[in-house]
Amino acid sequence: MTSLDERIREIENRYDEILSSLSDPTVIADQVRFQKLGRELSEIEPIHALAARLFEAKAEAADLKHILSSSEEEELRRMAKDELDITEAGINAVETELEGLLAPSDPDDKRSVIIEIRAGAGGDEAALFCGVLYRMYSAYALNQGFRVEFIDASETELGGYKEITFSIEGRGAFSRFKYESGVHRVQRVPVTESSGRIHTSTVTVAVLPEAEAVEIDINPGDLKIDTFRASGAGGQHVNRTESAIRITHLPTGIIAQCQDERSQYKNKDKAMAVLMSRLMERERAIHDGRIAKERRSQVGTGDRSERIRTYNYHQGRVTDHRIGLTLYRLEEVLAGDLDEFIRALTLADKSGGLRDDKGEDDE
């Protein structure tokens, strides 16, 4: 088995290679490659930072051991021994953290994703917050160099969404978004509230790794394909032709639809991608013998008492209840600054510290 030091050395060498490549004019000119390297760099930067702390602590420990072995002053030796105990405890903690980051990753981590956001408890307010989360995820994805593709939505009169489906395409998208599955709770004064009273609403999010065509064997005879007219994203246009597509997988009753593109063929391709991902999720759940439980673990019931994260507008804070992390940077988070949450969730998951904890009621 490769030692921790060897694995760190490999990461450090790759880190230096990427930095060198990102300053190469030919790489800068190739935006696809440049963004790909940038995403890889952001993935290994936490390991690089911890490795630097580890090397510094080990150098300090070596100096303290030298003092212990060479000094004849009892007081100096005592102080060095106390410092060495603290330093070695720190080294052990950093090594444990690095082991977690370097643990084998989820085989789906490199995939693109399909995200489904649905309004839960709270009516119009929940529907409006669906739009907030859609924009938050889109902003984060674009900042990471991913591509966002709208697929389908059911809009409300106030500009919210009863549900919205979209894809985030790019290598590693699932590794970034997989921890967003669950119930997201919002506490704020609704735009329709005249008394200024804070309401609590919920939105459910499901994150599905995008399936490859070769993974799902679909009999064309099992598909019912309907066309219809529909408005585009945000009500920007109304199709004059029946270009929107709805596909029903008859054996399972699973439905997927897309109304974004004016082209029937493009809408069909997007709807098929959603259908395959939903069927893949179903097959995996059946294999584990827990299809119903698996779906509920993703989105919950939408009840106000369930949540993985709370967005409190009055206090300007966001709390992730699974890791007990609270950030008083609500505006930045909603603008797409999710890095701190995603890093903390990834580390907690790999180190076994990610808990299914809905937290205390904090209304």
C-alpha distance (Angstrom), angle and dihedral (degrees) to the residues before:
residue distance angle dihedral
M1 . . .
T2 3.79 . .
S3 3.81 111.5 .
L4 3.78 122.8 -122.1
D5 3.81 91.0 -111.0
E6 3.81 91.3 53.5
R7 3.79 92.4 49.4
I8 3.80 90.8 48.6
R9 3.79 90.1 49.4
E10 3.81 90.4 53.1
I11 3.80 91.0 51.0
E12 3.81 91.9 47.3
N13 3.82 91.3 51.1
R14 3.80 90.5 49.5
Y15 3.82 90.4 47.4
D16 3.81 90.7 55.2
E17 3.82 91.4 46.2
I18 3.79 91.9 53.3
L19 3.80 93.5 47.5
S20 3.79 89.4 51.6
S21 3.80 92.2 48.0
L22 3.82 93.3 48.7
S23 3.81 89.4 59.9
D24 3.81 92.4 50.2
P25 3.86 110.3 107.3
T26 3.81 91.9 -142.3
V27 3.82 90.7 55.0
I28 3.81 92.1 45.5
A29 3.80 88.7 53.6
D30 3.81 90.7 52.9
Q31 3.80 99.9 68.9
V32 3.81 94.8 -176.3
R33 3.81 92.1 55.8
F34 3.82 91.9 39.2
Q35 3.83 92.2 54.5
K36 3.80 91.9 44.2
L37 3.81 91.1 53.8
G38 3.79 90.1 45.1
R39 3.81 90.8 55.5
E40 3.80 91.3 47.9
L41 3.80 90.1 49.7
S42 3.81 91.5 51.9
E43 3.82 89.1 50.8
I44 3.80 94.6 55.4
E45 3.82 98.5 35.0
P46 3.85 92.6 89.2
I47 3.82 88.7 54.3
H48 3.81 91.3 46.8
A49 3.82 91.2 50.9
L50 3.81 92.6 49.2
A51 3.81 91.0 45.9
A52 3.81 89.8 55.1
R53 3.81 89.7 52.0
L54 3.81 90.3 48.5
F55 3.82 94.4 50.3
E56 3.80 90.9 47.8
A57 3.81 92.1 49.4
K58 3.80 92.3 47.7
A59 3.81 91.0 50.7
E60 3.80 89.5 50.5
A61 3.82 90.4 49.2
A62 3.80 90.5 51.4
D63 3.83 90.5 52.7
L64 3.80 91.5 49.6
K65 3.81 91.8 48.9
H66 3.80 89.0 51.6
I67 3.82 89.9 54.0
L68 3.80 90.5 49.6
S69 3.79 92.5 51.1
S70 3.80 98.5 41.9
S71 3.80 108.7 30.5
E72 3.78 122.0 90.6
E73 3.82 94.5 -168.6
E74 3.80 108.0 105.9
E75 3.81 95.1 -156.1
L76 3.82 92.2 50.0
R77 3.81 90.7 48.3
R78 3.80 91.2 50.0
M79 3.80 92.0 51.0
A80 3.81 91.0 46.4
K81 3.80 90.5 50.9
D82 3.82 92.0 51.8
E83 3.82 91.1 48.2
L84 3.80 91.2 46.8
D85 3.82 91.8 54.3
I86 3.81 90.5 53.0
T87 3.81 93.0 44.7
E88 3.80 94.1 49.1
A89 3.81 90.8 49.3
G90 3.81 87.4 53.2
I91 3.81 91.1 49.3
N92 3.80 90.7 52.8
A93 3.81 91.3 50.0
V94 3.82 93.2 49.8
E95 3.80 91.9 46.4
T96 3.82 90.2 52.0
E97 3.81 89.9 50.5
L98 3.80 91.1 48.9
E99 3.79 91.6 49.1
G100 3.79 87.8 55.7
L101 3.80 93.6 50.0
L102 3.80 91.7 46.8
A103 3.81 94.6 47.5
P104 3.83 116.3 118.6
S105 3.77 110.9 -76.6
D106 3.78 130.3 -129.6
P107 3.83 108.3 -83.1
D108 3.82 88.2 -130.7
D109 3.80 93.9 55.0
K110 3.81 94.3 98.2
R111 3.80 94.3 53.7
S112 3.78 130.5 102.1
V113 3.80 115.1 -114.1
I114 3.77 142.5 -133.9
I115 3.80 114.0 -145.8
E116 3.80 124.6 -159.6
I117 3.82 118.5 -166.6
R118 3.81 119.4 -171.8
A119 3.79 133.0 -179.3
G120 3.80 113.1 -113.7
A121 3.80 126.6 176.8
G122 3.79 115.8 -6.2
G123 3.79 107.8 57.1
D124 3.81 114.6 -138.0
E125 3.79 92.3 4.9
A126 3.82 91.5 56.7
A127 3.81 89.6 47.6
L128 3.80 91.0 52.5
F129 3.79 90.8 50.5
C130 3.82 89.4 53.4
G131 3.80 85.3 65.0
V132 3.81 91.2 48.3
L133 3.81 91.7 54.1
Y134 3.82 91.9 44.6
R135 3.81 90.1 55.2
M136 3.83 91.6 43.7
Y137 3.80 93.0 53.4
S138 3.81 92.2 42.7
A139 3.81 91.9 52.6
Y140 3.81 92.7 48.0
A141 3.80 91.9 46.8
L142 3.80 93.9 50.2
N143 3.81 91.0 47.7
Q144 3.82 88.1 54.5
G145 3.80 92.2 51.7
F146 3.80 96.0 -105.8
R147 3.79 125.2 134.9
V148 3.81 121.1 -119.8
E149 3.81 118.7 -149.4
F150 3.81 120.5 -172.1
I151 3.83 111.4 -139.5
D152 3.78 111.9 170.9
A153 3.79 142.9 -21.8
S154 3.78 143.4 178.3
E155 3.80 107.0 -143.6
T156 3.80 131.4 -157.0
E157 3.79 129.2 -140.5
L158 3.82 91.7 -105.7
G159 3.80 93.0 56.3
G160 3.78 98.3 -97.7
Y161 3.78 130.5 117.3
K162 3.78 130.1 -113.8
E163 3.79 82.6 -161.8
I164 3.78 137.4 -13.8
T165 3.80 131.4 -168.6
F166 3.80 125.3 -163.2
S167 3.78 139.8 153.8
I168 3.79 130.6 -126.7
E169 3.77 109.6 -154.3
G170 3.77 126.6 -159.8
R171 3.77 141.4 83.6
G172 3.79 111.1 -68.6
A173 3.80 97.0 15.6
F174 3.82 93.4 127.2
S175 3.82 91.8 53.0
R176 3.81 88.8 58.1
F177 3.78 100.4 42.4
K178 3.82 105.8 32.1
Y179 3.81 93.8 93.1
E180 3.82 91.2 58.1
S181 3.82 91.9 77.0
G182 3.77 112.2 113.1
V183 3.80 142.0 48.8
H184 3.80 118.0 -31.6
R185 3.79 114.9 -162.5
V186 3.81 125.1 -155.1
Q187 3.80 126.5 -163.1
R188 3.79 115.2 -167.7
V189 3.81 145.4 114.5
P190 3.82 106.7 -84.2
V191 3.79 119.3 -128.6
T192 3.81 87.2 -120.1
E193 3.83 93.5 53.8
S194 3.82 113.2 100.1
S195 3.82 97.8 179.6
G196 3.81 95.0 59.9
R197 3.81 93.0 -120.6
I198 3.81 116.8 155.8
H199 3.80 114.1 -119.0
T200 3.80 128.5 -160.1
S201 3.80 118.7 -139.2
T202 3.78 135.3 167.5
V203 3.78 137.7 -142.4
T204 3.80 125.7 -169.0
V205 3.79 122.7 -140.6
A206 3.81 126.8 -164.6
V207 3.81 120.1 -172.0
L208 3.81 115.4 -162.3
P209 3.81 124.5 -172.8
E210 3.79 107.4 -123.5
A211 3.79 111.6 -107.6
E212 3.79 124.5 -131.8
A213 3.79 116.6 -127.2
V214 3.81 91.3 -119.9
E215 3.80 91.8 58.1
I216 3.79 97.6 59.8
D217 3.80 120.3 53.5
I218 3.81 106.7 -154.6
N219 3.77 121.8 -177.5
P220 3.84 106.9 -139.5
G221 3.80 87.4 -142.4
D222 3.82 88.8 63.5
L223 3.80 92.1 61.8
K224 3.78 128.1 89.2
I225 3.81 110.4 -164.3
D226 3.81 120.4 -164.4
T227 3.79 129.3 -178.2
F228 3.79 125.8 -151.8
R229 3.77 143.1 162.2
A230 3.77 117.7 -101.8
S231 3.79 142.8 158.8
G232 3.80 119.7 -99.7
A233 3.77 127.7 -117.3
G234 3.79 110.4 -49.8
G235 3.79 91.5 6.6
Q236 3.79 90.4 -78.9
H237 3.78 95.4 147.3
V238 3.75 142.6 0.3
N239 3.78 117.2 -132.3
R240 3.76 113.8 -119.9
T241 3.80 89.1 -161.4
E242 3.77 130.6 47.6
S243 3.81 95.7 -99.9
A244 3.82 98.0 138.9
I245 3.80 113.8 99.8
R246 3.79 132.3 -148.5
I247 3.82 118.2 -173.2
T248 3.80 122.0 -167.2
H249 3.80 120.7 -166.3
L250 3.79 98.6 -146.0
P251 3.85 99.8 -158.1
T252 3.83 92.6 55.5
G253 3.80 102.9 21.9
I254 3.81 90.2 -128.3
I255 3.81 111.8 153.5
A256 3.80 129.8 -160.1
Q257 3.77 127.7 176.5
C258 3.79 140.9 177.0
Q259 3.79 129.6 -164.7
D260 3.78 102.0 165.0
E261 3.79 104.0 98.3
R262 3.77 127.5 59.9
S263 3.80 87.1 -139.5
Q264 3.79 114.8 86.7
Y265 3.82 90.2 -152.7
K266 3.81 93.7 54.5
N267 3.79 91.6 47.1
K268 3.80 89.8 50.2
D269 3.83 91.3 51.8
K270 3.81 91.7 51.0
A271 3.80 93.2 45.8
M272 3.81 90.2 50.1
A273 3.81 90.4 51.6
V274 3.81 90.0 54.3
L275 3.80 91.9 45.6
M276 3.81 92.9 50.8
S277 3.80 92.2 49.4
R278 3.79 91.6 50.2
L279 3.81 91.2 47.7
M280 3.81 90.8 48.5
E281 3.80 90.3 51.8
R282 3.80 89.3 49.5
E283 3.81 93.3 49.2
R284 3.79 92.0 50.4
A285 3.79 91.6 48.3
I286 3.81 91.7 50.1
H287 3.80 89.6 48.8
D288 3.79 88.7 56.1
G289 3.80 91.2 45.2
R290 3.78 94.5 -121.8
I291 3.79 112.2 91.0
A292 3.81 96.6 147.3
K293 3.79 93.8 43.4
E294 3.80 91.5 48.2
R295 3.80 93.0 55.5
R296 3.79 92.8 45.7
S297 3.81 90.4 49.5
Q298 3.81 87.7 56.9
V299 3.77 101.0 47.4
G300 3.81 107.4 6.6
T301 3.80 118.1 -154.9
G302 3.79 96.5 -64.7
D303 3.78 91.2 -115.6
R304 3.81 116.1 152.2
S305 3.82 92.3 -119.5
E306 3.82 91.9 61.1
R307 3.78 122.0 75.2
I308 3.74 144.4 135.4
R309 3.79 93.0 -161.0
T310 3.80 137.4 18.6
Y311 3.81 125.8 -152.2
N312 3.81 109.1 -159.8
Y313 3.82 111.3 -170.9
H314 3.82 96.0 -176.3
Q315 3.82 92.3 58.5
G316 3.81 95.5 31.9
R317 3.79 91.9 -127.0
V318 3.79 140.6 128.2
T319 3.81 120.4 -157.1
D320 3.79 126.5 -167.6
H321 3.79 104.4 -156.5
R322 3.81 95.5 -163.0
I323 3.80 93.6 66.1
G324 3.80 100.9 19.6
L325 3.81 92.4 -119.6
T326 3.83 118.5 151.5
L327 3.79 123.0 -175.1
Y328 3.79 122.5 -170.9
R329 3.79 91.4 -150.9
L330 3.81 102.7 94.4
E331 3.81 96.3 152.0
E332 3.80 93.4 49.8
V333 3.81 92.3 47.3
L334 3.80 92.6 49.9
A335 3.80 88.3 48.3
G336 3.82 88.2 61.2
D337 3.82 104.1 -87.5
L338 3.82 96.4 137.5
D339 3.81 99.2 138.1
E340 3.81 96.9 105.3
F341 3.81 93.0 51.0
I342 3.80 94.0 44.4
R343 3.82 93.6 48.6
A344 3.81 92.3 47.8
L345 3.81 93.4 46.8
T346 3.80 92.3 47.5
L347 3.79 92.2 50.2
A348 3.81 92.8 45.5
D349 3.80 91.1 50.0
K350 3.80 94.4 49.6
S351 3.79 92.7 45.7
G352 3.82 92.7 46.9
G353 3.79 94.7 -111.3
L354 3.80 99.5 115.2
R355 3.78 106.4 111.5
D356 3.77 133.6 -170.3
D357 3.78 94.3 -122.3
K358 3.77 124.3 149.4
G359 3.78 92.1 -169.6
E360 3.78 129.8 -143.3
D361 3.77 123.1 -50.4
D362 3.79 106.0 -90.7
E363 3.77 103.4 176.6
